[in-house]
């Protein structure tokens, strides 16, 4: 017997909760900060729950950089603001919901 989604009650194979969640009107903020030893870190805010781990893994792979997620924020090593925006669009997030500053 297949797993059932706790949000919609449908089997995981038919569940579209994650797709609908991406298309909602929430904003994803991408910016860079200088950290220790004048190194840049790209910060991604606005994602939550299970998608944090999945998106972090995908971004690290696509950008060939290190990083982590904690406290609802993704931290990537290096200056990757524009590349992160392109990668998030490839992952299915709407372009108008991604704010790069």
KENUZA-6980 format. One record per atom (N, C-alpha, C): residue number from 0; x negated, y negated, z negated; residue in one letter; chain; atom name. Coordinates in nm, 2 decimals, always signed. Example, Ala and Ser with C-alpha at 12.3 -4.5 7.8 and 13.67 -1.06 7.14 Angstrom:
residues 2
+-----+--------+--------+--------+---+---+----+
!   k !      X !      Y !      Z ! r ! c !  a !
+-----+--------+--------+--------+---+---+----+
!   0 !  -1.32 !  +0.57 !  -0.78 ! A ! A !  N !
!   0 !  -1.23 !  +0.45 !  -0.78 ! A ! A ! CA !
!   0 !  -1.32 !  +0.33 !  -0.78 ! A ! A !  C !
!   1 !  -1.28 !  +0.22 !  -0.71 ! S ! A !  N !
!   1 !  -1.37 !  +0.11 !  -0.71 ! S ! A ! CA !
!   1 !  -1.29 !  +0.00 !  -0.79 ! S ! A !  C !
+-----+--------+--------+--------+---+---+----+
end
This chain:
residues 101
+-----+--------+--------+--------+---+---+----+
!   k !      X !      Y !      Z ! r ! c !  a !
+-----+--------+--------+--------+---+---+----+
!   0 !  -0.08 !  +0.12 !  +0.00 ! X ! A !  N !
!   0 !  +0.00 !  +0.00 !  +0.00 ! X ! A ! CA !
!   0 !  -0.09 !  -0.12 !  +0.00 ! X ! A !  C !
!   1 !  -0.05 !  -0.22 !  +0.08 ! X ! A !  N !
!   1 !  -0.14 !  -0.34 !  +0.09 ! X ! A ! CA !
!   1 !  -0.11 !  -0.44 !  -0.02 ! X ! A !  C !
!   2 !  -0.21 !  -0.53 !  -0.04 ! X ! A !  N !
!   2 !  -0.20 !  -0.63 !  -0.14 ! X ! A ! CA !
!   2 !  -0.09 !  -0.73 !  -0.11 ! X ! A !  C !
!   3 !  -0.04 !  -0.80 !  -0.21 ! X ! A !  N !
!   3 !  +0.07 !  -0.90 !  -0.19 ! X ! A ! CA !
!   3 !  +0.01 !  -1.03 !  -0.23 ! X ! A !  C !
!   4 !  +0.04 !  -1.13 !  -0.15 ! X ! A !  N !
!   4 !  -0.01 !  -1.27 !  -0.18 ! X ! A ! CA !
!   4 !  +0.07 !  -1.32 !  -0.30 ! X ! A !  C !
!   5 !  +0.01 !  -1.37 !  -0.41 ! X ! A !  N !
!   5 !  +0.08 !  -1.42 !  -0.52 ! X ! A ! CA !
!   5 !  +0.16 !  -1.55 !  -0.50 ! X ! A !  C !
!   6 !  +0.12 !  -1.63 !  -0.39 ! X ! A !  N !
!   6 !  +0.19 !  -1.75 !  -0.36 ! X ! A ! CA !
!   6 !  +0.32 !  -1.74 !  -0.29 ! X ! A !  C !
!   7 !  +0.31 !  -1.66 !  -0.18 ! X ! A !  N !
!   7 !  +0.43 !  -1.64 !  -0.09 ! X ! A ! CA !
!   7 !  +0.50 !  -1.51 !  -0.11 ! X ! A !  C !
!   8 !  +0.44 !  -1.41 !  -0.16 ! X ! A !  N !
!   8 !  +0.50 !  -1.28 !  -0.18 ! X ! A ! CA !
!   8 !  +0.49 !  -1.19 !  -0.06 ! X ! A !  C !
!   9 !  +0.43 !  -1.23 !  +0.05 ! X ! A !  N !
!   9 !  +0.41 !  -1.15 !  +0.17 ! X ! A ! CA !
!   9 !  +0.29 !  -1.06 !  +0.16 ! X ! A !  C !
!  10 !  +0.28 !  -0.96 !  +0.23 ! X ! A !  N !
!  10 !  +0.16 !  -0.88 !  +0.24 ! X ! A ! CA !
!  10 !  +0.04 !  -0.97 !  +0.29 ! X ! A !  C !
!  11 !  -0.08 !  -0.94 !  +0.24 ! X ! A !  N !
!  11 !  -0.20 !  -1.02 !  +0.28 ! X ! A ! CA !
!  11 !  -0.21 !  -1.03 !  +0.43 ! X ! A !  C !
!  12 !  -0.18 !  -0.92 !  +0.51 ! X ! A !  N !
!  12 !  -0.19 !  -0.92 !  +0.65 ! X ! A ! CA !
!  12 !  -0.10 !  -1.03 !  +0.72 ! X ! A !  C !
!  13 !  +0.01 !  -1.06 !  +0.66 ! X ! A !  N !
!  13 !  +0.11 !  -1.15 !  +0.71 ! X ! A ! CA !
!  13 !  +0.10 !  -1.29 !  +0.65 ! X ! A !  C !
!  14 !  +0.03 !  -1.30 !  +0.54 ! X ! A !  N !
!  14 !  +0.02 !  -1.43 !  +0.47 ! X ! A ! CA !
!  14 !  -0.05 !  -1.54 !  +0.55 ! X ! A !  C !
!  15 !  +0.01 !  -1.66 !  +0.55 ! X ! A !  N !
!  15 !  -0.04 !  -1.77 !  +0.62 ! X ! A ! CA !
!  15 !  -0.07 !  -1.89 !  +0.52 ! X ! A !  C !
!  16 !  -0.07 !  -1.86 !  +0.39 ! X ! A !  N !
!  16 !  -0.09 !  -1.97 !  +0.29 ! X ! A ! CA !
!  16 !  -0.22 !  -2.05 !  +0.31 ! X ! A !  C !
!  17 !  -0.33 !  -1.98 !  +0.34 ! X ! A !  N !
!  17 !  -0.45 !  -2.05 !  +0.36 ! X ! A ! CA !
!  17 !  -0.45 !  -2.14 !  +0.48 ! X ! A !  C !
!  18 !  -0.39 !  -2.10 !  +0.59 ! X ! A !  N !
!  18 !  -0.37 !  -2.19 !  +0.71 ! X ! A ! CA !
!  18 !  -0.29 !  -2.31 !  +0.68 ! X ! A !  C !
!  19 !  -0.17 !  -2.29 !  +0.61 ! X ! A !  N !
!  19 !  -0.09 !  -2.40 !  +0.58 ! X ! A ! CA !
!  19 !  -0.15 !  -2.49 !  +0.48 ! X ! A !  C !
!  20 !  -0.23 !  -2.44 !  +0.39 ! X ! A !  N !
!  20 !  -0.30 !  -2.52 !  +0.29 ! X ! A ! CA !
!  20 !  -0.40 !  -2.62 !  +0.36 ! X ! A !  C !
!  21 !  -0.47 !  -2.57 !  +0.46 ! X ! A !  N !
!  21 !  -0.57 !  -2.65 !  +0.54 ! X ! A ! CA !
!  21 !  -0.50 !  -2.76 !  +0.61 ! X ! A !  C !
!  22 !  -0.38 !  -2.74 !  +0.66 ! X ! A !  N !
!  22 !  -0.31 !  -2.84 !  +0.74 ! X ! A ! CA !
!  22 !  -0.23 !  -2.94 !  +0.66 ! X ! A !  C !
!  23 !  -0.24 !  -2.93 !  +0.52 ! X ! A !  N !
!  23 !  -0.17 !  -3.03 !  +0.44 ! X ! A ! CA !
!  23 !  -0.25 !  -3.17 !  +0.45 ! X ! A !  C !
!  24 !  -0.19 !  -3.27 !  +0.39 ! X ! A !  N !
!  24 !  -0.24 !  -3.40 !  +0.41 ! X ! A ! CA !
!  24 !  -0.36 !  -3.44 !  +0.31 ! X ! A !  C !
!  25 !  -0.42 !  -3.34 !  +0.24 ! X ! A !  N !
!  25 !  -0.52 !  -3.38 !  +0.15 ! X ! A ! CA !
!  25 !  -0.65 !  -3.42 !  +0.22 ! X ! A !  C !
!  26 !  -0.73 !  -3.50 !  +0.16 ! X ! A !  N !
!  26 !  -0.85 !  -3.56 !  +0.22 ! X ! A ! CA !
!  26 !  -0.97 !  -3.48 !  +0.17 ! X ! A !  C !
!  27 !  -1.06 !  -3.46 !  +0.26 ! X ! A !  N !
!  27 !  -1.19 !  -3.40 !  +0.23 ! X ! A ! CA !
!  27 !  -1.30 !  -3.51 !  +0.25 ! X ! A !  C !
!  28 !  -1.37 !  -3.54 !  +0.14 ! X ! A !  N !
!  28 !  -1.47 !  -3.64 !  +0.14 ! X ! A ! CA !
!  28 !  -1.61 !  -3.58 !  +0.15 ! X ! A !  C !
!  29 !  -1.69 !  -3.63 !  +0.25 ! X ! A !  N !
!  29 !  -1.83 !  -3.59 !  +0.27 ! X ! A ! CA !
!  29 !  -1.92 !  -3.71 !  +0.25 ! X ! A !  C !
!  30 !  -2.02 !  -3.70 !  +0.17 ! X ! A !  N !
!  30 !  -2.11 !  -3.81 !  +0.15 ! X ! A ! CA !
!  30 !  -2.25 !  -3.75 !  +0.10 ! X ! A !  C !
!  31 !  -2.35 !  -3.83 !  +0.10 ! X ! A !  N !
!  31 !  -2.48 !  -3.79 !  +0.06 ! X ! A ! CA !
!  31 !  -2.53 !  -3.87 !  -0.06 ! X ! A !  C !
!  32 !  -2.61 !  -3.80 !  -0.15 ! X ! A !  N !
!  32 !  -2.66 !  -3.87 !  -0.27 ! X ! A ! CA !
!  32 !  -2.81 !  -3.84 !  -0.27 ! X ! A !  C !
!  33 !  -2.89 !  -3.93 !  -0.33 ! X ! A !  N !
!  33 !  -3.03 !  -3.90 !  -0.35 ! X ! A ! CA !
!  33 !  -3.04 !  -3.84 !  -0.49 ! X ! A !  C !
!  34 !  -3.11 !  -3.73 !  -0.50 ! X ! A !  N !
!  34 !  -3.13 !  -3.66 !  -0.63 ! X ! A ! CA !
!  34 !  -3.27 !  -3.66 !  -0.67 ! X ! A !  C !
!  35 !  -3.31 !  -3.57 !  -0.75 ! X ! A !  N !
!  35 !  -3.45 !  -3.57 !  -0.80 ! X ! A ! CA !
!  35 !  -3.55 !  -3.57 !  -0.69 ! X ! A !  C !
!  36 !  -3.66 !  -3.64 !  -0.71 ! X ! A !  N !
!  36 !  -3.77 !  -3.65 !  -0.62 ! X ! A ! CA !
!  36 !  -3.73 !  -3.70 !  -0.48 ! X ! A !  C !
!  37 !  -3.63 !  -3.79 !  -0.48 ! X ! A !  N !
!  37 !  -3.59 !  -3.86 !  -0.36 ! X ! A ! CA !
!  37 !  -3.54 !  -3.77 !  -0.25 ! X ! A !  C !
!  38 !  -3.48 !  -3.65 !  -0.29 ! X ! A !  N !
!  38 !  -3.43 !  -3.55 !  -0.20 ! X ! A ! CA !
!  38 !  -3.28 !  -3.58 !  -0.18 ! X ! A !  C !
!  39 !  -3.23 !  -3.57 !  -0.06 ! X ! A !  N !
!  39 !  -3.09 !  -3.59 !  -0.03 ! X ! A ! CA !
!  39 !  -3.01 !  -3.46 !  -0.06 ! X ! A !  C !
!  40 !  -2.88 !  -3.48 !  -0.10 ! X ! A !  N !
!  40 !  -2.79 !  -3.37 !  -0.12 ! X ! A ! CA !
!  40 !  -2.66 !  -3.41 !  -0.06 ! X ! A !  C !
!  41 !  -2.60 !  -3.33 !  +0.03 ! X ! A !  N !
!  41 !  -2.47 !  -3.36 !  +0.09 ! X ! A ! CA !
!  41 !  -2.36 !  -3.30 !  +0.00 ! X ! A !  C !
!  42 !  -2.26 !  -3.39 !  -0.04 ! X ! A !  N !
!  42 !  -2.16 !  -3.35 !  -0.13 ! X ! A ! CA !
!  42 !  -2.03 !  -3.34 !  -0.05 ! X ! A !  C !
!  43 !  -1.95 !  -3.23 !  -0.07 ! X ! A !  N !
!  43 !  -1.82 !  -3.22 !  -0.01 ! X ! A ! CA !
!  43 !  -1.71 !  -3.20 !  -0.12 ! X ! A !  C !
!  44 !  -1.62 !  -3.30 !  -0.13 ! X ! A !  N !
!  44 !  -1.51 !  -3.29 !  -0.23 ! X ! A ! CA !
!  44 !  -1.38 !  -3.28 !  -0.16 ! X ! A !  C !
!  45 !  -1.28 !  -3.22 !  -0.23 ! X ! A !  N !
!  45 !  -1.15 !  -3.21 !  -0.18 ! X ! A ! CA !
!  45 !  -1.10 !  -3.07 !  -0.15 ! X ! A !  C !
!  46 !  -1.19 !  -2.98 !  -0.17 ! X ! A !  N !
!  46 !  -1.15 !  -2.84 !  -0.15 ! X ! A ! CA !
!  46 !  -1.13 !  -2.78 !  -0.29 ! X ! A !  C !
!  47 !  -1.04 !  -2.67 !  -0.29 ! X ! A !  N !
!  47 !  -1.02 !  -2.61 !  -0.43 ! X ! A ! CA !
!  47 !  -1.00 !  -2.46 !  -0.42 ! X ! A !  C !
!  48 !  -1.00 !  -2.40 !  -0.53 ! X ! A !  N !
!  48 !  -0.96 !  -2.26 !  -0.54 ! X ! A ! CA !
!  48 !  -1.06 !  -2.17 !  -0.47 ! X ! A !  C !
!  49 !  -1.00 !  -2.07 !  -0.41 ! X ! A !  N !
!  49 !  -1.07 !  -1.96 !  -0.34 ! X ! A ! CA !
!  49 !  -1.15 !  -2.01 !  -0.22 ! X ! A !  C !
!  50 !  -1.10 !  -2.12 !  -0.16 ! X ! A !  N !
!  50 !  -1.17 !  -2.17 !  -0.04 ! X ! A ! CA !
!  50 !  -1.30 !  -2.23 !  -0.06 ! X ! A !  C !
!  51 !  -1.33 !  -2.27 !  -0.19 ! X ! A !  N !
!  51 !  -1.46 !  -2.33 !  -0.22 ! X ! A ! CA !
!  51 !  -1.57 !  -2.23 !  -0.19 ! X ! A !  C !
!  52 !  -1.56 !  -2.11 !  -0.24 ! X ! A !  N !
!  52 !  -1.67 !  -2.01 !  -0.22 ! X ! A ! CA !
!  52 !  -1.68 !  -1.97 !  -0.07 ! X ! A !  C !
!  53 !  -1.57 !  -1.95 !  -0.01 ! X ! A !  N !
!  53 !  -1.57 !  -1.91 !  +0.13 ! X ! A ! CA !
!  53 !  -1.63 !  -2.02 !  +0.22 ! X ! A !  C !
!  54 !  -1.59 !  -2.15 !  +0.20 ! X ! A !  N !
!  54 !  -1.64 !  -2.26 !  +0.28 ! X ! A ! CA !
!  54 !  -1.79 !  -2.28 !  +0.25 ! X ! A !  C !
!  55 !  -1.83 !  -2.27 !  +0.12 ! X ! A !  N !
!  55 !  -1.97 !  -2.29 !  +0.09 ! X ! A ! CA !
!  55 !  -2.06 !  -2.19 !  +0.16 ! X ! A !  C !
!  56 !  -2.02 !  -2.07 !  +0.16 ! X ! A !  N !
!  56 !  -2.09 !  -1.96 !  +0.23 ! X ! A ! CA !
!  56 !  -2.10 !  -1.99 !  +0.38 ! X ! A !  C !
!  57 !  -1.99 !  -2.03 !  +0.44 ! X ! A !  N !
!  57 !  -1.99 !  -2.06 !  +0.58 ! X ! A ! CA !
!  57 !  -2.08 !  -2.18 !  +0.62 ! X ! A !  C !
!  58 !  -2.07 !  -2.29 !  +0.54 ! X ! A !  N !
!  58 !  -2.15 !  -2.41 !  +0.56 ! X ! A ! CA !
!  58 !  -2.30 !  -2.38 !  +0.55 ! X ! A !  C !
!  59 !  -2.33 !  -2.31 !  +0.44 ! X ! A !  N !
!  59 !  -2.47 !  -2.27 !  +0.42 ! X ! A ! CA !
!  59 !  -2.53 !  -2.19 !  +0.54 ! X ! A !  C !
!  60 !  -2.45 !  -2.10 !  +0.59 ! X ! A !  N !
!  60 !  -2.49 !  -2.02 !  +0.71 ! X ! A ! CA !
!  60 !  -2.50 !  -2.10 !  +0.84 ! X ! A !  C !
!  61 !  -2.40 !  -2.19 !  +0.86 ! X ! A !  N !
!  61 !  -2.40 !  -2.27 !  +0.98 ! X ! A ! CA !
!  61 !  -2.51 !  -2.37 !  +0.99 ! X ! A !  C !
!  62 !  -2.54 !  -2.43 !  +0.87 ! X ! A !  N !
!  62 !  -2.64 !  -2.54 !  +0.86 ! X ! A ! CA !
!  62 !  -2.78 !  -2.49 !  +0.82 ! X ! A !  C !
!  63 !  -2.79 !  -2.36 !  +0.79 ! X ! A !  N !
!  63 !  -2.92 !  -2.31 !  +0.75 ! X ! A ! CA !
!  63 !  -2.98 !  -2.39 !  +0.64 ! X ! A !  C !
!  64 !  -2.91 !  -2.40 !  +0.53 ! X ! A !  N !
!  64 !  -2.96 !  -2.48 !  +0.42 ! X ! A ! CA !
!  64 !  -2.91 !  -2.41 !  +0.29 ! X ! A !  C !
!  65 !  -2.97 !  -2.45 !  +0.18 ! X ! A !  N !
!  65 !  -2.92 !  -2.39 !  +0.05 ! X ! A ! CA !
!  65 !  -2.81 !  -2.48 !  +0.00 ! X ! A !  C !
!  66 !  -2.75 !  -2.43 !  -0.10 ! X ! A !  N !
!  66 !  -2.64 !  -2.50 !  -0.17 ! X ! A ! CA !
!  66 !  -2.56 !  -2.42 !  -0.27 ! X ! A !  C !
!  67 !  -2.47 !  -2.49 !  -0.33 ! X ! A !  N !
!  67 !  -2.38 !  -2.42 !  -0.43 ! X ! A ! CA !
!  67 !  -2.25 !  -2.49 !  -0.44 ! X ! A !  C !
!  68 !  -2.16 !  -2.43 !  -0.52 ! X ! A !  N !
!  68 !  -2.03 !  -2.50 !  -0.55 ! X ! A ! CA !
!  68 !  -2.01 !  -2.49 !  -0.70 ! X ! A !  C !
!  69 !  -1.97 !  -2.60 !  -0.76 ! X ! A !  N !
!  69 !  -1.94 !  -2.61 !  -0.90 ! X ! A ! CA !
!  69 !  -1.85 !  -2.73 !  -0.93 ! X ! A !  C !
!  70 !  -1.76 !  -2.71 !  -1.02 ! X ! A !  N !
!  70 !  -1.67 !  -2.82 !  -1.06 ! X ! A ! CA !
!  70 !  -1.59 !  -2.87 !  -0.95 ! X ! A !  C !
!  71 !  -1.55 !  -2.79 !  -0.85 ! X ! A !  N !
!  71 !  -1.47 !  -2.83 !  -0.74 ! X ! A ! CA !
!  71 !  -1.54 !  -2.91 !  -0.63 ! X ! A !  C !
!  72 !  -1.67 !  -2.90 !  -0.63 ! X ! A !  N !
!  72 !  -1.75 !  -2.98 !  -0.54 ! X ! A ! CA !
!  72 !  -1.86 !  -2.88 !  -0.47 ! X ! A !  C !
!  73 !  -1.88 !  -2.90 !  -0.34 ! X ! A !  N !
!  73 !  -1.98 !  -2.82 !  -0.27 ! X ! A ! CA !
!  73 !  -2.10 !  -2.91 !  -0.26 ! X ! A !  C !
!  74 !  -2.22 !  -2.86 !  -0.30 ! X ! A !  N !
!  74 !  -2.35 !  -2.94 !  -0.29 ! X ! A ! CA !
!  74 !  -2.44 !  -2.86 !  -0.19 ! X ! A !  C !
!  75 !  -2.48 !  -2.93 !  -0.09 ! X ! A !  N !
!  75 !  -2.57 !  -2.87 !  +0.02 ! X ! A ! CA !
!  75 !  -2.70 !  -2.95 !  +0.01 ! X ! A !  C !
!  76 !  -2.81 !  -2.88 !  +0.02 ! X ! A !  N !
!  76 !  -2.94 !  -2.94 !  +0.02 ! X ! A ! CA !
!  76 !  -2.97 !  -3.00 !  +0.16 ! X ! A !  C !
!  77 !  -3.01 !  -3.13 !  +0.15 ! X ! A !  N !
!  77 !  -3.04 !  -3.20 !  +0.28 ! X ! A ! CA !
!  77 !  -2.93 !  -3.30 !  +0.32 ! X ! A !  C !
!  78 !  -2.96 !  -3.38 !  +0.42 ! X ! A !  N !
!  78 !  -2.87 !  -3.48 !  +0.48 ! X ! A ! CA !
!  78 !  -2.79 !  -3.41 !  +0.60 ! X ! A !  C !
!  79 !  -2.67 !  -3.37 !  +0.58 ! X ! A !  N !
!  79 !  -2.59 !  -3.30 !  +0.68 ! X ! A ! CA !
!  79 !  -2.45 !  -3.35 !  +0.70 ! X ! A !  C !
!  80 !  -2.43 !  -3.48 !  +0.68 ! X ! A !  N !
!  80 !  -2.30 !  -3.54 !  +0.68 ! X ! A ! CA !
!  80 !  -2.22 !  -3.51 !  +0.81 ! X ! A !  C !
!  81 !  -2.28 !  -3.54 !  +0.92 ! X ! A !  N !
!  81 !  -2.21 !  -3.53 !  +1.05 ! X ! A ! CA !
!  81 !  -2.20 !  -3.38 !  +1.09 ! X ! A !  C !
!  82 !  -2.30 !  -3.30 !  +1.06 ! X ! A !  N !
!  82 !  -2.29 !  -3.16 !  +1.08 ! X ! A ! CA !
!  82 !  -2.19 !  -3.09 !  +1.00 ! X ! A !  C !
!  83 !  -2.17 !  -3.13 !  +0.88 ! X ! A !  N !
!  83 !  -2.06 !  -3.07 !  +0.79 ! X ! A ! CA !
!  83 !  -1.93 !  -3.10 !  +0.85 ! X ! A !  C !
!  84 !  -1.91 !  -3.22 !  +0.90 ! X ! A !  N !
!  84 !  -1.78 !  -3.26 !  +0.96 ! X ! A ! CA !
!  84 !  -1.75 !  -3.17 !  +1.08 ! X ! A !  C !
!  85 !  -1.85 !  -3.15 !  +1.17 ! X ! A !  N !
!  85 !  -1.83 !  -3.06 !  +1.28 ! X ! A ! CA !
!  85 !  -1.80 !  -2.91 !  +1.24 ! X ! A !  C !
!  86 !  -1.87 !  -2.87 !  +1.14 ! X ! A !  N !
!  86 !  -1.85 !  -2.73 !  +1.09 ! X ! A ! CA !
!  86 !  -1.71 !  -2.71 !  +1.02 ! X ! A !  C !
!  87 !  -1.67 !  -2.82 !  +0.95 ! X ! A !  N !
!  87 !  -1.53 !  -2.81 !  +0.89 ! X ! A ! CA !
!  87 !  -1.43 !  -2.80 !  +1.00 ! X ! A !  C !
!  88 !  -1.45 !  -2.88 !  +1.11 ! X ! A !  N !
!  88 !  -1.35 !  -2.87 !  +1.22 ! X ! A ! CA !
!  88 !  -1.35 !  -2.73 !  +1.28 ! X ! A !  C !
!  89 !  -1.47 !  -2.67 !  +1.29 ! X ! A !  N !
!  89 !  -1.47 !  -2.54 !  +1.35 ! X ! A ! CA !
!  89 !  -1.40 !  -2.44 !  +1.26 ! X ! A !  C !
!  90 !  -1.41 !  -2.46 !  +1.13 ! X ! A !  N !
!  90 !  -1.34 !  -2.37 !  +1.03 ! X ! A ! CA !
!  90 !  -1.19 !  -2.39 !  +1.02 ! X ! A !  C !
!  91 !  -1.14 !  -2.49 !  +1.10 ! X ! A !  N !
!  91 !  -0.99 !  -2.51 !  +1.11 ! X ! A ! CA !
!  91 !  -0.94 !  -2.62 !  +1.03 ! X ! A !  C !
!  92 !  -1.02 !  -2.71 !  +0.97 ! X ! A !  N !
!  92 !  -0.96 !  -2.83 !  +0.90 ! X ! A ! CA !
!  92 !  -0.94 !  -2.94 !  +1.00 ! X ! A !  C !
!  93 !  -0.83 !  -3.01 !  +0.99 ! X ! A !  N !
!  93 !  -0.80 !  -3.12 !  +1.08 ! X ! A ! CA !
!  93 !  -0.90 !  -3.23 !  +1.07 ! X ! A !  C !
!  94 !  -0.94 !  -3.29 !  +1.18 ! X ! A !  N !
!  94 !  -1.04 !  -3.39 !  +1.19 ! X ! A ! CA !
!  94 !  -1.00 !  -3.52 !  +1.11 ! X ! A !  C !
!  95 !  -0.87 !  -3.56 !  +1.12 ! X ! A !  N !
!  95 !  -0.83 !  -3.68 !  +1.05 ! X ! A ! CA !
!  95 !  -0.83 !  -3.67 !  +0.90 ! X ! A !  C !
!  96 !  -0.84 !  -3.55 !  +0.84 ! X ! A !  N !
!  96 !  -0.84 !  -3.53 !  +0.70 ! X ! A ! CA !
!  96 !  -0.98 !  -3.53 !  +0.64 ! X ! A !  C !
!  97 !  -1.09 !  -3.54 !  +0.73 ! X ! A !  N !
!  97 !  -1.22 !  -3.54 !  +0.68 ! X ! A ! CA !
!  97 !  -1.28 !  -3.68 !  +0.69 ! X ! A !  C !
!  98 !  -1.32 !  -3.73 !  +0.57 ! X ! A !  N !
!  98 !  -1.38 !  -3.86 !  +0.56 ! X ! A ! CA !
!  98 !  -1.53 !  -3.86 !  +0.54 ! X ! A !  C !
!  99 !  -1.61 !  -3.91 !  +0.63 ! X ! A !  N !
!  99 !  -1.75 !  -3.91 !  +0.61 ! X ! A ! CA !
!  99 !  -1.79 !  -4.05 !  +0.58 ! X ! A !  C !
! 100 !  -1.87 !  -4.06 !  +0.47 ! X ! A !  N !
! 100 !  -1.91 !  -4.20 !  +0.43 ! X ! A ! CA !
! 100 !  -2.06 !  -4.20 !  +0.40 ! X ! A !  C !
+-----+--------+--------+--------+---+---+----+
end
